[in-house]
């Protein structure tokens, strides 16, 4: 394999004389590594960190940033110099927008057009069908991202500039705005945002950035295009996201308050209004952002379980977040309900979901379950930690959340590499890996049907 420059961007290809054509999933994965390894090498240099990092720790940190996970083996605020923090911001932005989107942006900036191959790659990375106008979508993604991060930066600066001074306050505001919108979860504070747990301005600003970043760029584009026409004119995916997102946030907020309001180590230390504020923030951030305003390790077992569910569901497709995706969860839940009611089709908002989409959603859940099981088992062999801690940390990495129950900072060398693999798979998507391993071979051949007893 070699990498060639094509219209000012790099894509890995197989030597033409070999006659082998690389699939989109393979190229997406390779482009991920093309950015990852040089970034990891840079982070080992003293110019980026105070004491320098081992290659393993640098690779872990770079993977966490570019996969917008937020898990860290060192303290971001104290270990990295200003140049290191800027590099992390750059990686978070790449991870949130996607490396293919960034390549498209660079081409358009220099007045170039995407080749058909590059358009296919970008659509594959963004999970779009073949009919989408990729130039318009990329433009909307970049404009919306910049506006959202700018607004977040302004509101955060209102709080932090008076506290820290112009230079430190503005940099801190910018770093957290980028981290929050891209659902990365990196913070310059050692306790994440625990010091601002009851601060409405910080809480609602960060939460808003997380929510808008997690809705998905196609949803934002649909809202911009059809917002004036009313809810019924939205695409089905947009309707699902607009309904399911607030329901999940409300569910998490209510459950966290019910389970933790009497816990003196978490919500119990605040008054009633502050408890609801903290519960709301943890419900929002659990779905892939990774910030915390209370110590997650002190949560009760019930709250731990609710957080695992929210992390696994994650954010929306084509968003900056991870997880199996909200739409996947909704389709599978409705498909199960349709089966129990003995209905032949899966219908949502008076629209029938194609059977291929239902099968894909089921495949995502099955493949995700297999990957998580293998990762958890591997960590049980390498780490001396309770099962619930291993499960929490693994799902947090796979769903690119970044919340930790205390295991990440104590990982062994093999454990770090296991988590690196999990974070990479979680960001590129479990089906991308499955497609590469399965080597898809579509066929029109159909054999006679026969019954299999199930259940």
C-alpha positions as CSV (number, residue, x, y, z in Angstrom):
1,X,0.0,0.0,0.0
2,X,1.1,3.5,-0.7
3,X,-0.4,7.0,-0.2
4,X,-0.7,9.4,-3.0
5,X,-1.6,13.1,-3.1
6,X,-4.7,13.7,-5.2
7,X,-5.9,17.3,-5.5
8,X,-4.2,18.5,-2.4
9,X,-5.4,15.7,-0.2
10,X,-4.1,12.3,0.7
11,X,-5.9,9.0,0.2
12,X,-4.5,5.5,0.6
13,X,-4.7,3.3,-2.4
14,X,-3.4,0.0,-3.5
15,X,-0.9,0.0,-6.3
16,X,-2.9,0.0,-9.6
17,X,-0.9,-2.8,-11.1
18,X,-2.1,-5.1,-8.4
19,X,-5.6,-4.8,-9.7
20,X,-7.1,-4.6,-6.2
21,X,-9.6,-1.8,-5.5
22,X,-9.8,-0.6,-1.9
23,X,-13.3,-0.3,-0.4
24,X,-14.5,3.0,1.3
25,X,-14.4,1.5,4.8
26,X,-10.7,0.5,4.4
27,X,-9.8,3.9,3.1
28,X,-11.7,5.7,5.9
29,X,-9.8,3.5,8.5
30,X,-6.4,4.2,6.8
31,X,-7.0,7.9,6.7
32,X,-7.8,7.8,10.4
33,X,-4.4,6.2,11.1
34,X,-2.6,8.7,8.7
35,X,-3.6,11.4,11.1
36,X,-3.3,9.4,14.3
37,X,0.3,8.2,14.3
38,X,2.0,11.5,13.4
39,X,-0.1,13.2,16.1
40,X,1.0,10.6,18.7
41,X,4.6,11.1,17.8
42,X,4.2,14.9,18.1
43,X,2.7,14.4,21.6
44,X,5.9,12.6,22.8
45,X,7.9,15.7,22.2
46,X,8.7,18.0,25.1
47,X,7.5,21.1,23.2
48,X,3.9,19.7,23.5
49,X,4.0,18.3,27.1
50,X,5.7,19.3,30.3
51,X,7.5,16.1,30.9
52,X,7.0,14.3,27.7
53,X,4.9,11.2,27.1
54,X,5.7,7.6,26.3
55,X,4.6,6.5,22.9
56,X,1.9,4.4,24.4
57,X,0.4,7.3,26.4
58,X,0.8,9.6,23.5
59,X,-1.0,7.2,21.2
60,X,-3.8,6.7,23.8
61,X,-4.2,10.5,24.1
62,X,-4.2,11.1,20.4
63,X,-6.7,8.3,19.8
64,X,-8.9,9.7,22.6
65,X,-8.8,13.1,21.0
66,X,-9.4,12.2,17.3
67,X,-12.1,9.7,18.3
68,X,-13.6,12.5,20.5
69,X,-13.7,10.2,23.5
70,X,-12.0,12.2,26.2
71,X,-10.4,9.4,28.3
72,X,-7.0,10.4,29.5
73,X,-4.1,8.8,31.1
74,X,-2.6,12.2,32.1
75,X,-4.2,15.4,33.4
76,X,-4.8,17.5,30.3
77,X,-4.7,20.9,32.0
78,X,-1.4,20.4,33.8
79,X,0.5,18.0,31.6
80,X,0.3,19.7,28.2
81,X,1.8,23.0,27.2
82,X,-0.2,25.5,25.2
83,X,1.0,23.9,22.0
84,X,-0.1,20.5,23.2
85,X,-3.6,21.8,24.1
86,X,-3.9,23.5,20.6
87,X,-2.9,20.2,19.0
88,X,-5.6,18.4,21.0
89,X,-8.2,21.0,19.9
90,X,-7.1,20.4,16.3
91,X,-7.5,16.6,16.7
92,X,-10.9,17.0,18.4
93,X,-12.1,19.2,15.5
94,X,-10.9,16.7,13.0
95,X,-12.6,13.9,14.9
96,X,-15.8,15.7,15.3
97,X,-16.1,16.8,11.6
98,X,-14.5,13.7,10.2
99,X,-11.3,13.5,8.3
100,X,-13.1,13.1,5.0
101,X,-15.1,16.2,5.6
102,X,-11.9,18.1,6.4
103,X,-10.4,16.8,3.1
104,X,-13.4,18.1,1.2
105,X,-13.2,21.5,3.0
106,X,-9.5,21.9,2.0
107,X,-10.3,21.0,-1.6
108,X,-13.2,23.5,-1.8
109,X,-11.0,26.2,-0.2
110,X,-8.5,25.8,-3.0
111,X,-11.2,25.9,-5.7
112,X,-10.9,22.2,-6.4
113,X,-13.7,19.7,-7.0
114,X,-14.1,16.3,-5.4
115,X,-13.6,13.4,-7.6
116,X,-16.4,10.8,-7.8
117,X,-14.3,8.5,-5.6
118,X,-13.7,11.2,-3.0
119,X,-17.5,12.1,-3.0
120,X,-18.2,8.4,-2.3
121,X,-15.7,8.3,0.5
122,X,-17.2,11.5,2.1
123,X,-20.7,10.1,1.8
124,X,-19.6,6.8,3.3
125,X,-17.9,8.6,6.3
126,X,-21.0,10.8,6.9
127,X,-23.4,7.9,6.4
128,X,-25.2,9.5,3.5
129,X,-27.0,8.0,0.5
130,X,-25.8,8.5,-3.1
131,X,-28.2,11.3,-4.0
132,X,-27.0,13.9,-1.4
133,X,-25.3,17.0,-2.6
134,X,-22.0,16.6,-0.8
135,X,-20.7,20.1,-1.4
136,X,-23.8,21.7,0.2
137,X,-23.7,19.3,3.1
138,X,-20.1,19.9,3.8
139,X,-20.7,23.7,3.7
140,X,-23.6,23.4,6.2
141,X,-21.5,21.2,8.5
142,X,-18.6,23.7,8.6
143,X,-20.7,26.8,8.9
144,X,-22.9,25.3,11.7
145,X,-19.9,24.0,13.6
146,X,-18.1,27.4,13.5
147,X,-21.2,29.3,14.6
148,X,-22.0,26.9,17.4
149,X,-18.5,26.9,18.7
150,X,-18.3,30.7,18.5
151,X,-21.4,31.2,20.5
152,X,-20.3,28.7,23.0
153,X,-16.9,30.4,23.3
154,X,-18.6,33.8,23.9
155,X,-20.9,32.5,26.7
156,X,-18.1,30.6,28.4
157,X,-15.7,33.6,28.1
158,X,-18.3,35.7,30.0
159,X,-17.7,33.5,33.0
160,X,-14.0,32.7,32.7
161,X,-12.4,35.9,31.5
162,X,-13.3,37.8,34.7
163,X,-12.1,34.9,36.7
164,X,-8.8,34.1,34.9
165,X,-7.9,37.1,32.9
166,X,-8.2,37.7,29.1
167,X,-5.6,35.3,27.8
168,X,-6.3,32.3,30.1
169,X,-10.0,32.9,30.2
170,X,-10.4,33.1,26.4
171,X,-8.2,30.1,25.7
172,X,-10.1,28.1,28.4
173,X,-13.4,29.1,26.8
174,X,-12.3,28.2,23.3
175,X,-10.9,24.8,24.4
176,X,-14.1,23.8,26.2
177,X,-16.3,25.1,23.4
178,X,-14.5,22.9,20.8
179,X,-14.4,20.0,23.2
180,X,-18.1,20.3,24.1
181,X,-19.5,20.7,20.6
182,X,-17.4,17.8,19.3
183,X,-18.6,15.7,22.2
184,X,-14.9,15.1,23.2
185,X,-15.1,15.6,26.9
186,X,-11.5,16.9,27.4
187,X,-11.3,19.5,30.1
188,X,-8.5,21.8,31.3
189,X,-9.7,21.3,34.9
190,X,-8.5,18.4,37.0
191,X,-12.0,17.7,38.2
192,X,-13.6,18.2,34.8
193,X,-16.5,20.7,35.5
194,X,-17.2,19.7,39.1
195,X,-16.2,23.2,40.3
196,X,-19.0,24.6,38.1
197,X,-21.6,22.0,38.9
198,X,-24.1,24.6,40.1
199,X,-23.2,27.3,37.7
200,X,-26.2,27.7,35.2
201,X,-24.2,29.6,32.6
202,X,-21.5,27.0,32.3
203,X,-23.9,24.1,32.6
204,X,-26.4,25.2,30.0
205,X,-23.7,26.4,27.6
206,X,-21.8,23.2,27.7
207,X,-25.0,21.1,27.6
208,X,-26.3,23.1,24.6
209,X,-23.1,22.5,22.6
210,X,-23.2,18.8,23.4
211,X,-26.9,18.5,22.4
212,X,-26.5,20.4,19.1
213,X,-23.3,18.5,18.3
214,X,-25.0,15.2,19.0
215,X,-28.1,15.8,16.9
216,X,-26.3,15.1,13.7
217,X,-25.4,17.4,10.8
218,X,-28.1,16.0,8.5
219,X,-30.7,16.9,11.2
220,X,-29.4,20.5,11.4
221,X,-29.4,20.8,7.6
222,X,-33.0,19.5,7.5
223,X,-34.1,21.9,10.2
224,X,-32.5,24.8,8.3
225,X,-34.2,23.7,5.1
226,X,-37.7,22.7,6.3
227,X,-37.9,24.4,9.7
228,X,-40.5,26.9,8.5
229,X,-42.7,24.3,7.0
230,X,-43.4,22.5,10.3
231,X,-42.6,19.1,11.9
232,X,-44.5,17.0,9.3
233,X,-42.2,18.1,6.5
234,X,-39.0,16.9,8.2
235,X,-37.3,13.7,7.2
236,X,-38.1,10.6,9.2
237,X,-34.6,10.6,10.7
238,X,-35.0,14.2,11.9
239,X,-38.4,13.5,13.5
240,X,-36.9,10.5,15.4
241,X,-34.0,12.6,16.6
242,X,-36.2,15.6,17.7
243,X,-38.5,13.3,19.7
244,X,-36.0,10.8,21.1
245,X,-33.3,13.2,22.2
246,X,-35.4,15.2,24.7
247,X,-37.0,12.0,25.9
248,X,-33.6,10.4,26.6
249,X,-32.4,13.6,28.4
250,X,-35.6,13.7,30.5
251,X,-35.3,10.0,31.3
252,X,-31.7,10.4,32.4
253,X,-32.4,13.5,34.4
254,X,-35.3,11.9,36.3
255,X,-33.5,8.7,37.0
256,X,-30.3,10.3,38.2
257,X,-32.3,12.6,40.6
258,X,-34.4,9.7,41.9
259,X,-31.3,7.5,42.5
260,X,-28.8,10.1,43.7
261,X,-30.7,12.9,45.5
262,X,-30.1,11.3,48.9
263,X,-26.4,10.4,48.1
264,X,-24.3,12.9,50.1
265,X,-21.3,12.2,47.8
266,X,-23.1,13.2,44.6
267,X,-26.4,15.1,44.3
268,X,-27.2,15.0,48.1
269,X,-24.7,17.8,48.8
270,X,-26.8,20.4,46.9
271,X,-30.2,22.0,47.3
272,X,-33.2,20.9,45.3
273,X,-32.8,23.2,42.3
274,X,-29.0,22.5,42.1
275,X,-29.8,18.7,42.2
276,X,-32.0,19.0,39.1
277,X,-29.3,21.1,37.4
278,X,-26.6,18.5,38.1
279,X,-28.8,15.6,37.2
280,X,-29.7,17.3,33.9
281,X,-26.1,17.9,33.0
282,X,-25.0,14.3,33.8
283,X,-27.9,13.1,31.6
284,X,-26.8,15.2,28.7
285,X,-23.1,14.4,29.0
286,X,-23.5,10.7,29.5
287,X,-24.7,10.3,26.0
288,X,-21.2,10.8,24.5
289,X,-19.7,14.0,25.8
290,X,-17.7,12.8,28.8
291,X,-17.7,15.9,31.1
292,X,-18.7,15.3,34.7
293,X,-19.9,17.7,37.4
294,X,-19.8,15.1,40.2
295,X,-17.5,12.1,40.9
296,X,-18.9,9.3,38.7
297,X,-17.1,6.7,40.8
298,X,-19.3,7.6,43.8
299,X,-22.6,6.9,42.0
300,X,-24.8,4.2,43.2
301,X,-25.1,0.9,41.2
302,X,-28.4,1.9,39.8
303,X,-27.1,5.3,38.5
304,X,-24.1,3.4,37.1
305,X,-26.5,1.2,35.2
306,X,-28.5,4.1,33.8
307,X,-25.4,5.8,32.7
308,X,-24.2,2.7,30.9
309,X,-27.5,2.6,29.0
310,X,-27.3,6.2,28.0
311,X,-23.6,5.8,26.9
312,X,-24.4,2.8,24.8
313,X,-27.3,4.5,23.0
314,X,-25.2,7.6,22.3
315,X,-25.9,10.4,20.0
316,X,-27.3,10.8,16.5
317,X,-25.9,9.5,13.2
318,X,-23.5,11.8,11.3
319,X,-23.0,13.7,14.6
320,X,-19.9,14.4,16.6
321,X,-21.0,11.7,19.1
322,X,-20.7,8.0,19.3
323,X,-22.6,5.0,20.6
324,X,-24.9,2.7,18.6
325,X,-26.9,5.9,17.7
326,X,-30.3,7.1,18.8
327,X,-32.0,6.2,15.5
328,X,-30.6,2.6,15.7
329,X,-32.0,2.2,19.2
330,X,-35.4,3.6,18.2
331,X,-35.7,1.5,15.0
332,X,-34.8,-1.7,16.9
333,X,-37.3,-0.8,19.7
334,X,-40.1,-0.2,17.3
335,X,-39.2,-3.3,15.3
336,X,-39.5,-5.4,18.5
337,X,-42.8,-3.8,19.3
338,X,-44.1,-4.4,15.8
339,X,-43.1,-8.1,16.0
340,X,-44.9,-8.5,19.3
341,X,-48.0,-7.0,17.8
342,X,-47.6,-9.3,14.8
343,X,-47.3,-6.4,12.3
344,X,-45.5,-7.2,9.0
345,X,-43.8,-3.8,8.7
346,X,-41.9,-1.4,10.9
347,X,-43.7,2.0,10.8
348,X,-42.7,5.3,12.5
349,X,-44.6,8.5,12.0
350,X,-46.7,6.9,9.2
351,X,-43.6,5.9,7.3
352,X,-42.4,2.3,6.7
353,X,-38.8,1.7,7.6
354,X,-37.1,-0.5,4.9
355,X,-36.3,-4.0,6.0
356,X,-32.7,-3.4,5.0
357,X,-32.5,-0.6,7.5
358,X,-34.0,-2.7,10.2
359,X,-31.5,-5.5,9.5
360,X,-28.6,-3.0,9.5
361,X,-29.7,-1.7,12.9
362,X,-29.9,-5.2,14.3
363,X,-26.4,-5.9,12.8
364,X,-25.0,-2.8,14.5
365,X,-26.3,-4.0,17.9
366,X,-25.0,-7.6,17.4
367,X,-21.6,-6.6,16.1
368,X,-21.3,-4.0,18.9
369,X,-22.2,-6.6,21.5
370,X,-19.5,-9.0,20.2
371,X,-16.8,-6.3,20.1
372,X,-17.7,-5.1,23.7
373,X,-17.7,-8.7,25.0
374,X,-14.3,-9.4,23.5
375,X,-12.9,-6.2,24.9
376,X,-14.3,-6.7,28.3
377,X,-13.0,-10.3,28.4
378,X,-9.5,-9.1,27.3
379,X,-9.5,-6.4,30.0
380,X,-10.5,-9.0,32.6
381,X,-7.3,-10.8,31.7
382,X,-5.0,-7.8,31.9
383,X,-6.5,-5.6,34.7
384,X,-7.2,-6.3,38.3
385,X,-10.5,-4.4,38.6
386,X,-14.2,-5.2,39.4
387,X,-16.4,-6.3,36.5
388,X,-18.7,-3.3,36.7
389,X,-15.7,-0.9,36.4
390,X,-14.4,-2.8,33.4
391,X,-17.8,-2.8,31.8
392,X,-18.3,1.0,32.4
393,X,-14.9,1.9,31.1
394,X,-15.2,-0.3,28.0
395,X,-18.6,1.0,27.0
396,X,-17.4,4.6,27.7
397,X,-14.5,4.0,25.2
398,X,-16.6,2.2,22.6
399,X,-19.3,4.9,22.7
400,X,-16.6,7.6,22.6
401,X,-18.0,9.1,25.9
402,X,-14.9,9.6,28.0
403,X,-16.4,9.2,31.4
404,X,-14.3,7.1,33.8
405,X,-14.9,5.2,36.9
406,X,-11.3,5.4,37.8
407,X,-9.8,2.6,35.7
408,X,-8.3,4.5,32.8
409,X,-5.6,6.2,34.9
410,X,-4.5,2.8,36.2
411,X,-4.5,0.8,33.0
412,X,-1.6,-1.6,32.3
413,X,0.3,-1.3,29.0
414,X,-1.8,-4.1,27.3
415,X,-5.0,-2.6,28.8
416,X,-4.2,0.8,27.1
417,X,-3.8,-0.8,23.7
418,X,-7.1,-2.7,24.2
419,X,-8.8,0.6,24.9
420,X,-7.1,2.3,21.9
421,X,-8.6,-0.4,19.6
422,X,-12.0,0.0,21.2
423,X,-11.9,3.8,20.8
424,X,-10.9,3.5,17.1
425,X,-13.7,1.0,16.4
426,X,-16.2,3.1,18.3
427,X,-15.3,6.1,16.2
428,X,-15.2,4.6,12.7
429,X,-18.3,2.4,13.5
430,X,-18.5,-1.3,14.3
431,X,-20.1,-2.0,10.8
432,X,-17.1,-0.4,9.1
433,X,-14.9,-3.0,10.8
434,X,-17.3,-5.8,10.1
435,X,-17.5,-4.9,6.4
436,X,-13.7,-5.1,6.1
437,X,-13.6,-8.5,7.8
438,X,-16.6,-10.0,6.0
439,X,-15.5,-8.8,2.6
440,X,-19.1,-8.1,1.3
441,X,-20.0,-10.0,-1.8
442,X,-23.5,-9.0,-2.9
443,X,-25.5,-11.5,-5.0
444,X,-29.0,-11.9,-6.4
445,X,-28.9,-15.7,-5.8
446,X,-31.8,-16.8,-3.5
447,X,-32.3,-20.3,-2.1
448,X,-35.7,-21.9,-1.2
449,X,-37.1,-20.7,2.1
450,X,-37.2,-23.1,5.1
451,X,-38.3,-22.5,8.7
452,X,-36.1,-22.1,11.8
453,X,-37.6,-22.4,15.3
454,X,-36.6,-19.4,17.4
455,X,-37.4,-18.3,20.9
